Amino acid sequence: MTSFTQIQSQNDLLYPIRQWMESRTINNSKLAHFLCQLIPAQCPFERDIKLFGRKLFHIPPMCKLNPLYEQVVGLRFKALCYLADECGEDVTAYC
């Protein structure tokens, strides 16, 4: 019997990248700091572009455009957890 994840992995071209990103562990404080600085805590901007008071077009939140957004946020979370739990650092600067 074929499971849902097997069907999904056959149709999803990004599945290997998703799996790779989800399987990463953070064991280096420099890497953890880099990831926390690189990956924003909130979804980047959402804007309406207007000209003379009329809305020309809408730019959606960037997280909705990124098919790997959940995995990227997961990496940031792992980095924050590593810094807080393993290194004993205060991570409030990244929140």
Summary of the structure (lengths in Angstrom):
residues: 95
radius of gyration: 17.9
end to end distance: 44.0
largest distance: 59.2
contacts: 201
relative contact order: 0.18
helix: 55%
strand: 12%
